[in-house]
Amino acid sequence: MKKKFRFQWGAFLLFMLFAGLFFLLFARIVTIQATGQVEGQELAAKAAAKYSQEQVLKAERGRILDRNAEVIAEDTLTYKLVAVLSDSATQKPSNPRHVIDIEKTADVLSEHLTASRETILKILKNGVEKGLYQVEFGSAGREISHTKMKELEEEGLPGILFVNDLKRLYPNGAFASHLIGFAMKEELDGGQLVTKGKMGLEAIHDGVLTGKNGKMEFNTDKWGYLLPNSESAVTPAVDGSDVQLTLDKTLENFLEDAMSTVQKEYTPKRMIAVIADPKTGEILAMSQRPTFNPNTREGLSDNWLNESIELTIEPGSPMKMFTVASAIEEGKWDPDATYKSGTYKLGPDVIGDHNSGRGWGTITFLEGIQRSSNVSMAYLLERMGKENFLKYIDAFGFGEKTGIDLPHEASGKILDKYASNVLTLTYGQGSTVTPIQLIQAASAIANDGVMMKPYVIDQIKNPDTGEVTLKSEPEEAGQPISAETAKEVREILASTVTSEHGSAAGFALQDYSSAGKTGTAQIPGEDGRYMTGRNNYLFSFLGMAPAEDPKLLIYIGVQQPNLPANEYGSVPVSKIFTSVMENGLKHMNIEPEDMETAKTVELDDYKDKSAKAVAKELAGKGLNVVLTGSASKVEGQYPASGEVVLENETIILKTSGTTVLPDFTGWSKRSVLAYQALSGTSIQIVGQGFAVSQSLSKGSKVSQEDPVVIQLQTPEDSYKVRMKDGPEGVPSAESDTTADTTEAPAEEAAASAGEAAGEATEETTEEQESEVNTEE
């Protein structure tokens, strides 16, 4: 039976639907292949956007170096901690690449980071709730050291990653901190972290120190893995330029150590110090107290001033060296001429010498500067005339900026409206200057009349190409005085150190001659009037060494130190000067003055020889001989035979019989022990260093049962004892020096304005020139 065909409309319609869809899809594929676009967008561009990656190549910030290319500031490698939270980072459950247990992660991280467990847990939970791929931990998760990074890696926390980062490092800690400044991470609006200079040279030269980041572009698959044979494009990073300074790292460390010692002992309100090469104007060291550690900013107060150039001070008596220089240049100086010291009257105003206006009778002008007489300056001004004197003040650069290569330099203010202004200027009161101006002006005295402009930047150099973009050279700032005048001033200033009347005896050096001028300047209080009290002064010294041909020039200011009752203001200043100058000159290989080649003697074996004959022989060779007994035969010796000793050294010969004690003064501990061993004497040693006293005097006959106590003392302790005996190494009032040749302490100087002084402190030798401003 023939079947009847039935047309299936449903199937037909379904066929037509799928056929139409097929042709539409086919047409779309052909269109995309032909044009390469989807909805007007390039497919290649979309693929590149999805799978192309970019990695930042960080540029290193330029280094700050000292004159010998020793590092003062540089970038160092640190790590940034990142916690991956998205489970999409994990491809194999057996090897998790994201944080699995946030509670445990917070526990472990809190043991290693400065952030608390609660803070870390909150960051992790917020990241999970917001669906973030990863989170960071702010400052607590940055600048992680390599050691800390390894400790955290050993914890085996899933999802904890470390990203290389750079941190600014100051390896010397508190080192010229207000000059160098500091740089730190700063977050930009887009969240990017950059290192920015915030203070000092780091801020001043931020532009040249900051490098330019590079980048590396490459292609990855959807999981972030680098595609094989994919091309990469690299734009290299350009590191910042190096800034090389004129500072000498060793000299700066000498200065920092000495200032820290004085700071700890006297806790002054302020200290300022600058060291320069007077031949070139190069600043070799610069520091101040209080200071801070640029690594941590610990100690950084509200004072961000570099006080050596931004602070104005009344200089006090260091100004007298320029007054004397002006008088010499004008032909108005006669060191042997005399004047009546004590007081000087100018109209209604009266100024007095710093010993309450008592003075020292009629003395020479040379003695006047040695004693730091204010009245002597008044008479020199009278000889020169106001206009001539001010001409030299201007020539020495006072009242004008030096032009040092640092910003915000102050100019100071020279008061000259009234005659009394000019009078007090001669001894450094009323008008103001900066420490760097004093350094520049004094360079003319140290450098045969040629004044050198100070500078601190030696060069700026690209470390990769070697290109020098800035190179500084010594620059003359004028010649206010002649070479002959400069030499004479140096000789006068040296006499303030060496003269019996000198106010700067405590600034004498062991191996070099020094020259300079001490100062005790009054300080204006909050009420505008000068402060009183023995501590309320700016004690200072502007000095140079060696005196004949200075290689170093130093200004030191110590304000309001807490002085013991038996010390004076110049003592803390001298402790900085003598230490830094002595060590600094030796560091520079400056040969000590008057150094003679010492003669040496090689010792023979003197055993069994005549003690008398050996002693005579050794004495003839310039050696000191000590016998341990009265017998005539040598039984032993110290030092041993074959040793080479210097002329004037002590040789101990062991002889039997009665022991007669020698004078042990100056003996080293080793020599005392050698004498004890050879003589058998019962000696008890107290202290360290060299012998300063003994319980039984020289010539005492002792047996082995008689105890002898020998007191030793270090050279430093001996110096402190001398300071107690008399300031600046000068005998005190209890010594043979009479009262009328000494100077009064600082509080007595106020009496020159009508204030009575105490009897107990009347006769001292410290220069406490509390010069009275006649306008007060």
Backbone hydrogen bonds, N-H to C=O, Kabsch-Sander energy under -0.5 kcal/mol:
donor,donor_aa,acceptor,acceptor_aa,energy
9,W,7,F,-1.1
12,F,8,Q,-2.1
13,L,9,W,-2.5
14,L,10,G,-2.2
15,F,11,A,-2.5
16,M,12,F,-2.8
17,L,13,L,-2.2
18,F,14,L,-2.3
19,A,15,F,-2.7
20,G,16,M,-2.5
21,L,17,L,-2.4
22,F,18,F,-2.3
23,F,19,A,-2.5
24,L,20,G,-2.3
25,L,21,L,-2.7
26,F,22,F,-2.8
27,A,23,F,-2.4
28,R,24,L,-2.2
29,I,25,L,-2.4
30,V,26,F,-2.5
31,T,27,A,-2.3
32,I,28,R,-2.8
33,Q,29,I,-2.7
34,A,30,V,-2.2
35,T,31,T,-2.8
36,G,32,I,-3.1
38,V,41,Q,-2.5
41,Q,38,V,-1.8
43,L,36,G,-1.9
46,K,42,E,-1.8
47,A,43,L,-2.5
48,A,44,A,-2.3
49,A,45,A,-2.5
50,K,46,K,-1.7
51,Y,47,A,-2.7
52,S,48,A,-2.6
53,Q,218,F,-3.8
55,Q,216,M,-2.9
57,L,214,G,-2.3
58,K,56,V,-0.8
62,G,209,L,-3.2
64,I,73,A,-2.4
65,L,63,R,-0.5
65,L,243,V,-2.4
66,D,70,E,-2.4
67,R,247,L,-3.1
69,A,66,D,-2.0
72,I,64,I,-3.1
73,A,64,I,-1.9
74,E,169,L,-2.1
75,D,61,R,-0.5
76,T,167,K,-2.8
78,T,165,D,-3.2
79,Y,144,I,-1.6
80,K,163,V,-2.7
81,L,141,G,-3.0
82,V,161,L,-2.5
83,A,135,V,-2.6
84,V,82,V,-0.6
84,V,159,G,-2.9
85,L,133,Y,-2.7
86,S,133,Y,-1.7
89,A,86,S,-1.4
90,T,87,D,-1.4
91,Q,89,A,-0.6
95,N,92,K,-2.2
99,V,84,V,-2.8
102,I,100,I,-0.6
105,T,101,D,-2.2
106,A,102,I,-2.3
107,D,103,E,-2.0
108,V,104,K,-2.5
109,L,105,T,-2.6
110,S,106,A,-1.9
111,E,107,D,-0.7
111,E,108,V,-1.0
112,H,108,V,-0.5
112,H,109,L,-1.4
113,L,109,L,-2.5
120,I,116,S,-2.2
121,L,117,R,-2.8
122,K,118,E,-2.1
123,I,119,T,-1.9
124,L,120,I,-2.2
125,K,121,L,-2.7
126,N,122,K,-2.5
127,G,123,I,-1.8
128,V,124,L,-2.0
129,E,125,K,-2.7
130,K,126,N,-1.9
131,G,128,V,-1.2
132,L,127,G,-2.6
135,V,83,A,-2.2
137,F,81,L,-0.5
140,A,137,F,-0.9
141,G,138,G,-1.3
142,R,139,S,-1.2
144,I,79,Y,-2.5
149,M,145,S,-2.4
150,K,146,H,-2.2
151,E,147,T,-2.0
152,L,148,K,-2.1
153,E,149,M,-2.2
154,E,150,K,-1.9
155,E,151,E,-0.6
155,E,152,L,-0.9
156,G,153,E,-1.5
157,L,152,L,-0.5
160,I,157,L,-1.2
161,L,82,V,-3.1
161,L,159,G,-0.7
163,V,80,K,-2.8
165,D,78,T,-3.1
167,K,76,T,-2.6
169,L,74,E,-3.4
173,G,170,Y,-2.0
175,F,173,G,-1.5
179,L,176,A,-1.1
180,I,176,A,-3.0
181,G,177,S,-3.1
182,F,199,M,-0.7
184,M,196,K,-2.2
186,E,194,V,-3.0
188,L,186,E,-0.5
188,L,192,Q,-3.3
191,G,188,L,-2.0
194,V,186,E,-2.5
196,K,184,M,-2.7
196,K,194,V,-0.6
198,K,182,F,-2.7
199,M,182,F,-1.1
201,L,179,L,-2.3
202,E,180,I,-2.0
202,E,199,M,-0.8
203,A,199,M,-0.8
203,A,200,G,-0.9
204,I,200,G,-2.7
205,H,201,L,-2.5
206,D,203,A,-1.3
209,L,205,H,-2.2
210,T,206,D,-2.2
212,K,238,V,-2.8
214,G,57,L,-3.2
215,K,235,T,-2.1
216,M,55,Q,-2.5
217,E,233,A,-3.0
218,F,53,Q,-2.3
220,T,51,Y,-3.1
221,D,225,Y,-2.3
224,G,221,D,-1.9
227,L,219,N,-2.0
230,S,227,L,-1.5
233,A,217,E,-1.9
235,T,215,K,-3.6
238,V,212,K,-3.0
239,D,237,A,-0.6
240,G,60,E,-3.0
241,S,208,V,-2.8
242,D,461,K,-3.2
243,V,63,R,-2.9
244,Q,242,D,-0.7
244,Q,459,Q,-2.9
245,L,65,L,-2.9
245,L,243,V,-0.5
246,T,456,V,-2.1
248,D,284,L,-2.7
249,K,247,L,-0.6
252,E,248,D,-2.9
253,N,249,K,-2.2
254,F,250,T,-2.3
255,L,251,L,-2.3
256,E,252,E,-3.0
257,D,253,N,-2.6
258,A,254,F,-2.2
259,M,255,L,-2.6
260,S,256,E,-2.4
261,T,257,D,-2.1
262,V,258,A,-2.1
263,Q,259,M,-2.8
264,K,260,S,-2.3
265,E,261,T,-1.9
266,Y,262,V,-2.9
267,T,262,V,-0.5
267,T,263,Q,-1.8
269,K,559,Q,-1.7
270,R,559,Q,-1.3
271,M,289,R,-2.0
272,I,557,G,-2.3
273,A,287,S,-2.1
274,V,555,Y,-2.1
275,I,285,A,-2.7
276,A,553,L,-2.6
277,D,282,E,-2.5
280,T,277,D,-1.1
281,G,277,D,-3.1
283,I,455,Y,-2.2
284,L,275,I,-2.3
284,L,282,E,-0.7
285,A,275,I,-1.6
287,S,273,A,-2.3
289,R,271,M,-2.2
293,N,298,E,-2.2
296,T,293,N,-0.7
297,R,293,N,-3.0
298,E,293,N,-0.6
300,L,297,R,-2.0
301,S,299,G,-0.5
304,W,302,D,-1.0
307,E,305,L,-1.2
309,I,306,N,-1.9
310,E,306,N,-2.2
311,L,307,E,-1.2
313,I,433,V,-3.1
316,G,428,G,-2.7
319,M,316,G,-2.0
320,K,317,S,-2.4
321,M,318,P,-1.1
322,F,319,M,-0.9
323,T,319,M,-1.4
324,V,320,K,-2.6
325,A,321,M,-1.9
326,S,322,F,-2.1
327,A,323,T,-2.1
328,I,324,V,-2.6
329,E,325,A,-2.4
330,E,326,S,-1.9
331,G,328,I,-1.4
332,K,327,A,-3.0
333,W,327,A,-0.6
334,D,332,K,-0.5
337,A,334,D,-1.3
339,Y,363,I,-2.2
341,S,339,Y,-0.8
341,S,361,G,-2.3
344,Y,351,I,-2.4
346,L,349,D,-3.4
349,D,346,L,-2.1
351,I,344,Y,-2.7
353,D,342,G,-2.8
356,S,354,H,-0.6
357,G,353,D,-2.0
358,R,355,N,-1.6
360,W,361,G,-0.6
363,I,339,Y,-2.0
363,I,361,G,-0.7
365,F,337,A,-1.9
366,L,335,P,-1.9
368,G,364,T,-1.9
369,I,365,F,-2.1
370,Q,366,L,-2.1
371,R,367,E,-2.4
373,S,368,G,-3.2
377,M,373,S,-0.8
378,A,374,N,-1.5
379,Y,375,V,-2.0
380,L,376,S,-1.8
381,L,377,M,-2.3
382,E,378,A,-2.1
383,R,379,Y,-1.8
384,M,380,L,-2.4
385,G,381,L,-3.3
389,F,385,G,-2.1
390,L,386,K,-2.5
391,K,387,E,-1.7
392,Y,388,N,-1.4
393,I,389,F,-2.0
394,D,390,L,-2.2
395,A,391,K,-1.9
396,F,392,Y,-2.5
397,G,394,D,-1.4
398,F,393,I,-1.8
399,G,411,S,-0.6
400,E,397,G,-1.3
406,L,404,I,-2.4
410,A,309,I,-2.6
413,K,432,T,-0.9
415,L,413,K,-0.7
416,D,414,I,-0.5
422,V,418,Y,-1.5
423,L,419,A,-2.1
424,T,420,S,-2.4
425,L,421,N,-1.6
426,T,422,V,-1.2
426,T,423,L,-0.8
427,Y,424,T,-0.9
428,G,425,L,-1.5
429,Q,424,T,-2.5
431,S,429,Q,-1.3
432,T,413,K,-2.5
433,V,313,I,-2.7
436,I,308,S,-1.9
437,Q,434,T,-0.5
438,L,434,T,-1.8
439,I,435,P,-2.0
440,Q,436,I,-2.3
441,A,437,Q,-2.8
442,A,438,L,-2.5
443,S,439,I,-1.3
444,A,440,Q,-0.7
444,A,441,A,-1.1
445,I,441,A,-0.6
446,A,442,A,-2.2
447,N,443,S,-2.0
448,D,445,I,-0.6
449,G,444,A,-3.4
450,V,447,N,-1.7
451,M,449,G,-0.6
451,M,478,G,-2.9
453,K,475,E,-2.9
455,Y,281,G,-1.8
458,D,244,Q,-2.2
458,D,456,V,-0.6
459,Q,244,Q,-1.9
460,I,470,L,-2.3
461,K,242,D,-2.6
462,N,467,E,-2.9
466,G,462,N,-2.2
469,T,460,I,-2.0
469,T,467,E,-0.7
470,L,460,I,-1.4
472,S,458,D,-2.7
475,E,280,T,-0.5
477,A,451,M,-3.9
478,G,451,M,-0.6
481,I,449,G,-0.8
486,A,482,S,-2.4
487,K,483,A,-2.3
488,E,484,E,-2.0
489,V,485,T,-2.6
490,R,486,A,-2.2
491,E,487,K,-1.9
492,I,488,E,-2.2
493,L,489,V,-2.9
494,A,490,R,-2.3
495,S,491,E,-1.4
496,T,492,I,-0.8
497,V,494,A,-1.1
498,T,494,A,-1.7
499,S,495,S,-2.8
502,G,499,S,-1.0
503,S,370,Q,-1.5
504,A,496,T,-2.5
505,A,502,G,-0.6
507,F,504,A,-2.1
508,A,505,A,-1.5
509,L,512,Y,-0.7
515,A,544,M,-2.4
516,G,493,L,-0.9
517,K,542,L,-1.8
519,G,540,S,-2.0
521,A,538,L,-2.3
523,I,536,N,-0.6
525,G,529,R,-3.3
528,G,525,G,-1.8
531,M,523,I,-2.7
536,N,533,G,-1.2
537,Y,535,N,-2.0
538,L,521,A,-2.6
539,F,537,Y,-0.8
539,F,558,V,-2.4
540,S,519,G,-2.5
541,F,556,I,-1.9
542,L,517,K,-2.0
543,G,541,F,-0.6
543,G,554,I,-2.4
544,M,515,A,-3.0
545,A,552,L,-1.6
547,A,513,S,-0.6
551,K,545,A,-2.4
552,L,545,A,-1.9
553,L,276,A,-2.2
554,I,543,G,-3.0
555,Y,274,V,-2.3
556,I,541,F,-2.1
557,G,272,I,-2.8
558,V,539,F,-3.5
559,Q,270,R,-3.0
560,Q,537,Y,-2.5
562,N,266,Y,-2.8
563,L,561,P,-1.2
567,E,564,P,-1.7
571,V,568,Y,-2.0
573,V,569,G,-0.8
574,S,570,S,-2.9
575,K,571,V,-2.0
576,I,572,P,-1.2
577,F,573,V,-2.4
578,T,574,S,-2.7
579,S,575,K,-1.0
580,V,576,I,-2.5
581,M,577,F,-3.0
582,E,578,T,-1.9
583,N,579,S,-2.0
584,G,580,V,-2.6
585,L,581,M,-2.4
586,K,582,E,-1.5
587,H,583,N,-2.3
588,M,584,G,-1.7
589,N,586,K,-1.5
590,I,585,L,-2.8
591,E,589,N,-0.6
593,E,511,D,-1.8
595,M,592,P,-0.8
596,E,594,D,-0.6
598,A,596,E,-0.6
601,V,645,V,-3.0
603,L,601,V,-0.5
603,L,643,E,-2.7
606,Y,604,D,-0.7
608,D,634,V,-3.4
609,K,606,Y,-1.9
611,A,632,S,-3.4
614,V,610,S,-2.6
615,A,611,A,-2.5
616,K,612,K,-1.9
617,E,613,A,-2.3
618,L,614,V,-2.9
619,A,615,A,-2.3
620,G,616,K,-1.8
621,K,617,E,-0.7
621,K,618,L,-0.7
622,G,619,A,-1.7
623,L,618,L,-2.1
624,N,649,E,-2.6
626,V,651,I,-2.7
628,T,653,L,-2.0
631,A,656,S,-3.2
634,V,609,K,-2.5
635,E,654,K,-3.7
636,G,654,K,-0.9
638,Y,652,I,-2.1
642,G,603,L,-3.2
643,E,640,A,-1.5
645,V,601,V,-2.9
645,V,643,E,-0.5
647,E,599,K,-2.5
648,N,622,G,-2.9
649,E,646,L,-1.7
651,I,624,N,-3.6
652,I,638,Y,-2.9
653,L,626,V,-2.9
653,L,651,I,-0.6
654,K,636,G,-2.5
654,K,652,I,-0.5
655,T,653,L,-0.6
659,T,702,V,-0.9
661,L,659,T,-0.5
661,L,700,S,-2.8
664,F,662,P,-0.8
666,G,691,A,-2.8
667,W,664,F,-2.7
669,K,689,G,-0.9
672,V,668,S,-2.1
673,L,669,K,-2.4
674,A,670,R,-2.1
675,Y,671,S,-2.3
676,Q,672,V,-2.2
677,A,673,L,-2.4
678,L,674,A,-2.3
679,S,675,Y,-2.7
680,G,676,Q,-2.2
682,S,706,D,-0.6
683,I,681,T,-1.2
684,Q,708,V,-3.2
685,I,683,I,-0.5
686,V,710,I,-2.6
690,F,688,Q,-0.6
690,F,713,Q,-2.3
691,A,667,W,-2.7
692,V,711,Q,-3.1
693,S,711,Q,-1.3
695,S,709,V,-2.5
699,G,661,L,-3.1
700,S,697,S,-1.8
702,V,659,T,-2.3
706,D,703,S,-0.9
708,V,682,S,-2.4
710,I,684,Q,-2.8
710,I,708,V,-0.5
711,Q,693,S,-2.2
711,Q,709,V,-0.5
712,L,686,V,-3.6
713,Q,690,F,-2.1
718,S,714,T,-2.3
719,Y,715,P,-2.1
720,K,716,E,-1.9
721,V,717,D,-2.0
722,R,718,S,-2.1
723,M,719,Y,-2.1
724,K,720,K,-1.7
725,D,721,V,-1.9
726,G,722,R,-1.8
729,G,726,G,-1.2
730,V,727,P,-2.0
732,S,725,D,-0.7
735,S,732,S,-1.8
741,T,738,T,-1.5
742,T,739,A,-1.6
743,E,764,T,-0.8
748,E,745,P,-1.0
749,A,745,P,-0.9
749,A,746,A,-0.9
750,A,746,A,-0.6
750,A,747,E,-0.6
751,A,748,E,-1.9
752,S,749,A,-1.7
753,A,750,A,-1.9
754,G,751,A,-2.4
755,E,750,A,-0.8
761,T,758,G,-0.6
762,E,759,E,-1.7
764,T,743,E,-0.9
764,T,762,E,-0.9
767,E,503,S,-0.5
768,Q,744,A,-0.7
768,Q,766,E,-1.1
770,S,768,Q,-2.5
771,E,520,T,-0.5
771,E,769,E,-2.4
773,N,771,E,-0.5
774,T,772,V,-0.7
776,E,773,N,-2.2
